[in-house]
């Protein structure tokens, strides 16, 4: 299955693993890349640029296939040293970077001079066009169904993807709520050049997270996510839990007067406890795709299944309908 994305990144299948906090470690990244997709290390999970350099080196030891690094620039409690992280990426020989959050323009020249291809995560057509105009090589178009930050426009992929296809000249992948072959075929039909899967890759054998997290995804339905931090215009889709319901109640009570300080203790520092220790009463990014997750395969089994089933859908069901 050759698309503009497989050609741009030198990968076998048009399947990208999204950058995920405390999930995108070398074990998962290498497994995805070895299976023919594009694995992505999450840079800011690493406490320092030096730690990122070590993680990149670990990944090189596990795979000789292309992999990337996610560099997210979101409002937060600290301002990471982005130039130093970028230098670690460059010195590590990584040739693909997924940027997300704020406009990455000021950081592009250094990466482009090193021959790095940039794919920027966008939640709207206007942001996608901006990414194209500043020189990004591709975009990841993130629909409202996604885990993490869906933006503030609330446009689902059935509308967002064909709109992106109407406007963009550069390649783009469909992101948000995607986890099976039917959706891969649909994304291609809607104009995308591939798919980005985040939550679905958490429920794989190689994902280095606590079993409680994987079990939570198996047990969840498409109704079990909530939107938090909407009053701050930093909306995040997370799996429901008692802490999340508490956050939602605070937001209802405070309304437009809410500040990050009102929920800081409830959202800060929760990822290590959840992902590594399995303490599930916290807030962590999860997409609506949880309703489509029913097993915990290896990354190779998952990707092979998606490609095989997509091939069958295209050659059998769609061909029959066309005939």
Residue, then its C-alpha position, 0 to 999 in steps of 0.5 A: x500500500x503505497x501513499x505519499x506518506x509511505x514515500x515521504x517517510x520511507x515506511x512500508x505501511x501508511x500507519x503512524x504511531x502517535x506521540x503519547x506521554x509516558x507511552x512513546x518509549x523505545x520498546x513501543x516505537x521500535x515494535x511499530x517501526x519493525x512492523x512497517x509503520x512509523x514509531x514515534x518517541x515522545x520527547x518530553x516524557x524524557x526529563x532532559x535532552x540528555x535522557x532523550x539522546x539515550x532513548x533515541x540511542x536505545x531505539x536505534x539498537x532495537x530497529x534499523x527502520x525509520x522512526x520519529x520523535x514527537x515534540x509537543x509545544x503546549x501551555x504547561x507548568x514549565x517551559x522545556x528547553x526546546x532547542x536542546x531537545x532538538x539538538x538531541x534529535x539532530x545528533x541522534x540521527x532522527x530524520x522525522x519529527x512530529x510537532x504539536x501544539x503551538x506554531x513550530x515555525x521558530x524551530x523549523x530551520x534548525x531541523x530542516x537544515x539537518x534534513x529532518x521531515x516535519x509532520x505537524x499535528x493540527x485540529x483544523x483546516x486553517x491550522x493545517x494550511x498554516x503548517x503547509x505555509x511555513x514549510x511543514x512536509x506533512x500534517x496529521x489532521x486530528x478529529x474531535x474523536x481523538x484522545x488528548x487535545x482535540x482543539x476547540x472547533x469540535x469537527x469530527x473526521x467525516x467532515x474534517x478529512x475531506x475538507x483538508x483534502x480540498x485545501x491541502x497540497x502536502x500529504x496528511x494522515x488522519x488522526x483521532x479515534x482510529x483503530x481498525x481496518x475499516x477506518x483505514x480504508x475510510x481515511x484513504x477514501x476521504x483523502x488522507x494518505x495514511x492514519x495516525x493511531x495513539x490510543x490503539x497502540x497503548x493496547x498492544x503487548x509492547x506498549x510499556x505501560x501497566x496492565x491496568x491501563x490496557x485492561x481499562x481500554x479493553x473494558x471501556x466503551x466509546x461513551x467513557x471519555x470526558x472533555x476537561x480543561x475546556x474553560x481554559x481553551x486547552x481541551x483534553x479528552x481523557x478516560x472517565x474516572x472519579x478524579x475526572x468527574x471531580x474536575x468536570x464538577x469544578x469546571x461547571x461550578x467555576x465556569x468562566x472564572x476557572x483558572x488552571x490553579x483550580x485543578x492543578x493538583x488533580x491533573x499535575x503529575x498523574x501520568x507516571x502514577x497511571x502509566x507506570x504504577x497502574x493507579x487508575x484514578x487520574x486524568x489521562x488522554x484516551x480517544x473514543x476509539x476505546x470502544x473499538x479496542x477488544x484485544x491486546x495484540x503485538x504491534x506486528x499482529x495489529x498492523x498486519x491485521x489492519x493492512x490485510x483486512x483493508x486489502x480485503x475490504x478494498x478488493x472484495x467489498x468495495x469492488x463488489x459494490x462498484x461492480 
